[in-house]
Amino acid sequence: MKRTNKTNNLVLMGVMTAIIFIMGLSPLGYIQTATLKIALVTIPVSIAAFALGPKGGALAGLSFGITSAIAAFTTPGAFLAPLVSISAVRTVILCVVPRILVGLLAGTIAQVLKTIKVPAPISGGITGFSVAFLNTIFFMSTLLMMFGDSETVKGMEGHQNLVLFIIAVVTLNVAIEWISCTVITSAVALALSKAGFISAPKKKASAH
C-alpha cells in the first residue's frame, strides 16, 4: 500500500509539474489585466498542495516560480520588464520565493484539514482559496520589499495612495483566482478521493 501511495504521489507530482510548466510558459496560465497578470496556473499548485501536502505544495510552488521567472526574462510584459532592468536578481526572488511559500503553507493547511477529517471537496476548496489568496498577498508584499522605491511600482497607482491601490489589486485578483482555484480544486479533490489517489476521511458508523 505504501509503495502504491508513493507511486501515485510521484505520478501526480509529475503530472502537476508538467501542467504548471505548460500553463506557466503559455497564455493558458494567465489572464492579462491593465497592470498585473492574474495567475490561473495557481490551480495545479492548489491541487498538488491538497493532494501531496507541504512538500508537494512547495515543489509545485517552485515550478510555478521557475516558469514565472523564465517568463519575466523572455516575455516580461509592460509590468515586469522595468523590474528586470532594475535588478534581475530581485526579479527572480520576486517570482520564485513567494510561490514556494504559497505552496508550502497551502500544503500545510491541506494536511491539517485532512488530519481533522474535513471532507475532500471542502478541504480542497479551502486549499484552493488559500493558494489564490496567499499568492496575491505574498507577491504584492515581496514586490513592495524588493521594488517599493522604484518608479515602476510608484507609477502603478498614479497619484493615489499605494496601499489603496494594492488593496484594489488584491481584491480583483482574489475575486477571480478564488473562484477558479476554489471550485476546480474542490472538484479535483473529490475526484482524486473517489479514484483512491488520496485517502478520504471515513464516516463514523452510526450507533443504533
C-alpha positions as CSV (number, residue, x, y, z in Angstrom):
1,M,0.0,0.0,0.0
2,K,2.8,2.4,0.9
3,R,4.5,1.7,-2.4
4,T,1.3,2.2,-4.3
5,N,0.7,5.6,-2.5
6,K,4.3,6.6,-3.2
7,T,3.8,5.8,-6.9
8,N,0.5,7.6,-7.0
9,N,2.2,10.7,-5.4
10,L,5.1,10.6,-7.9
11,V,2.8,10.3,-10.8
12,L,0.6,13.1,-9.6
13,M,3.6,15.3,-8.8
14,G,4.9,14.7,-12.3
15,V,1.6,15.5,-14.0
16,M,1.1,18.7,-11.9
17,T,4.6,19.8,-12.7
18,A,4.1,19.3,-16.4
19,I,0.8,21.2,-16.3
20,I,2.4,24.0,-14.4
21,F,5.2,24.4,-16.9
22,I,2.8,24.2,-19.9
23,M,0.4,26.8,-18.3
24,G,3.2,28.9,-16.9
25,L,5.1,29.3,-20.2
26,S,2.0,29.8,-22.3
27,P,-1.0,32.2,-22.4
28,L,-3.1,29.4,-20.8
29,G,-1.8,30.1,-17.3
30,Y,-2.6,33.8,-17.1
31,I,-5.3,36.5,-17.6
32,Q,-3.7,39.8,-18.5
33,T,-5.1,42.9,-16.8
34,A,-4.1,46.5,-17.1
35,T,-1.3,46.2,-14.5
36,L,-0.8,42.5,-13.5
37,K,-1.4,39.0,-14.7
38,I,-4.0,37.0,-12.9
39,A,-2.5,33.5,-12.4
40,L,-4.6,30.6,-13.4
41,V,-1.5,28.4,-13.0
42,T,-2.2,28.5,-9.3
43,I,-4.8,25.8,-9.9
44,P,-2.3,22.9,-10.4
45,V,-0.4,24.3,-7.5
46,S,-3.5,24.1,-5.4
47,I,-4.1,20.5,-6.5
48,A,-0.6,19.5,-5.7
49,A,-0.7,21.2,-2.3
50,F,-4.0,19.5,-1.4
51,A,-3.0,16.0,-2.6
52,L,0.7,16.0,-1.6
53,G,0.9,18.2,1.4
54,P,3.7,20.8,2.2
55,K,6.5,19.1,0.3
56,G,4.4,18.6,-2.9
57,G,3.0,22.1,-2.5
58,A,6.4,23.6,-2.1
59,L,7.7,21.7,-5.2
60,A,4.7,22.9,-7.2
61,G,5.3,26.4,-6.0
62,L,8.9,26.2,-7.0
63,S,7.8,25.0,-10.5
64,F,5.4,27.9,-10.7
65,G,8.1,30.3,-9.6
66,I,10.6,29.0,-12.2
67,T,8.1,29.4,-15.0
68,S,7.3,32.9,-13.7
69,A,11.0,33.8,-13.7
70,I,11.5,32.4,-17.2
71,A,8.6,34.4,-18.5
72,A,9.9,37.5,-16.7
73,F,13.0,37.4,-18.9
74,T,11.6,36.1,-22.1
75,T,8.1,37.7,-22.3
76,P,8.1,40.1,-19.4
77,G,5.2,42.4,-20.5
78,A,4.9,46.1,-19.6
79,F,5.0,45.5,-15.8
80,L,7.9,43.1,-15.3
81,A,10.2,44.5,-18.0
82,P,11.2,47.6,-16.0
83,L,11.7,45.4,-12.9
84,V,14.1,43.1,-14.7
85,S,16.1,46.1,-15.9
86,I,16.3,47.4,-12.3
87,S,17.5,44.1,-10.8
88,A,17.5,40.6,-12.4
89,V,18.3,39.0,-9.0
90,R,15.4,40.8,-7.2
91,T,13.1,39.9,-10.0
92,V,13.9,36.2,-9.7
93,I,13.4,36.4,-5.9
94,L,10.0,38.1,-6.6
95,C,9.0,35.4,-8.9
96,V,10.2,32.3,-7.0
97,V,10.2,32.8,-3.2
98,P,6.6,33.9,-2.7
99,R,5.4,30.9,-4.8
100,I,7.4,28.4,-2.8
101,L,5.9,29.8,0.5
102,V,2.4,29.7,-1.0
103,G,2.7,26.0,-1.9
104,L,4.3,25.2,1.4
105,L,1.7,26.9,3.6
106,A,-1.2,25.7,1.4
107,G,0.1,22.2,1.7
108,T,0.3,22.6,5.4
109,I,-3.3,23.8,5.6
110,A,-4.4,20.9,3.5
111,Q,-2.6,18.5,5.8
112,V,-4.2,19.9,8.9
113,L,-7.6,19.7,7.2
114,K,-7.1,16.0,6.4
115,T,-5.9,15.3,9.9
116,I,-9.1,16.7,11.4
117,K,-11.0,14.7,8.7
118,V,-12.6,17.6,6.8
119,P,-14.3,16.1,3.6
120,A,-12.2,16.3,0.5
121,P,-14.3,18.8,-1.5
122,I,-14.4,21.2,1.4
123,S,-10.7,20.9,2.3
124,G,-9.8,21.1,-1.4
125,G,-11.8,24.3,-1.8
126,I,-10.2,25.8,1.3
127,T,-6.7,24.8,-0.1
128,G,-7.6,26.4,-3.4
129,F,-8.7,29.6,-1.8
130,S,-5.5,29.7,0.3
131,V,-3.3,29.4,-2.7
132,A,-5.1,32.2,-4.5
133,F,-5.1,34.5,-1.5
134,L,-1.6,33.8,-0.3
135,N,-0.2,34.1,-3.9
136,T,-1.6,37.6,-4.2
137,I,-0.6,38.7,-0.7
138,F,2.9,37.3,-0.8
139,F,3.6,38.6,-4.4
140,M,2.5,42.1,-3.6
141,S,4.3,42.1,-0.3
142,T,7.6,40.9,-1.9
143,L,7.1,43.4,-4.7
144,L,7.0,46.2,-2.1
145,M,10.0,44.9,-0.3
146,M,12.1,44.4,-3.5
147,F,10.9,47.3,-5.6
148,G,8.9,49.6,-3.3
149,D,11.0,52.6,-4.0
150,S,11.1,52.2,-7.8
151,E,9.3,54.5,-10.2
152,T,7.6,51.4,-11.7
153,V,5.8,50.5,-8.5
154,K,5.1,54.1,-7.6
155,G,3.7,54.7,-11.1
156,M,1.3,51.8,-10.8
157,E,-1.1,53.9,-8.8
158,G,-0.5,57.3,-10.3
159,H,-1.1,60.0,-7.8
160,Q,-3.2,57.8,-5.5
161,N,-2.3,56.1,-2.2
162,L,-0.3,53.0,-3.0
163,V,-1.8,51.0,-0.2
164,L,-5.3,51.6,-1.5
165,F,-4.1,50.5,-5.0
166,I,-2.7,47.3,-3.6
167,I,-6.0,46.6,-1.8
168,A,-7.8,47.1,-5.1
169,V,-5.4,44.7,-7.0
170,V,-5.7,42.1,-4.2
171,T,-9.5,42.3,-4.3
172,L,-9.6,41.9,-8.1
173,N,-7.1,39.0,-8.2
174,V,-8.6,37.2,-5.2
175,A,-12.0,37.5,-6.7
176,I,-11.0,35.8,-9.9
177,E,-8.4,33.4,-8.6
178,W,-10.5,32.5,-5.6
179,I,-13.4,31.3,-7.8
180,S,-11.2,29.3,-10.2
181,C,-9.0,27.8,-7.6
182,T,-11.7,27.0,-5.1
183,V,-14.2,25.5,-7.5
184,I,-11.7,23.5,-9.6
185,T,-9.6,22.3,-6.7
186,S,-12.7,21.2,-4.8
187,A,-13.9,19.2,-7.8
188,V,-10.5,17.6,-8.4
189,A,-10.2,16.8,-4.7
190,L,-13.4,14.9,-4.8
191,A,-12.3,13.1,-8.0
192,L,-8.9,12.2,-6.5
193,S,-10.6,10.9,-3.4
194,K,-13.0,8.7,-5.3
195,A,-10.2,7.4,-7.5
196,G,-8.2,6.4,-4.4
197,F,-5.3,8.8,-5.1
198,I,-5.8,10.3,-1.7
199,S,-7.4,8.9,1.5
200,A,-10.8,10.2,2.2
201,P,-12.0,10.7,5.8
202,K,-14.0,7.7,6.8
203,K,-17.5,8.2,8.1
204,K,-18.1,7.1,11.6
205,A,-20.6,4.2,11.8
206,S,-23.9,5.4,13.3
207,A,-24.9,3.9,16.6
208,H,-28.2,2.1,16.7
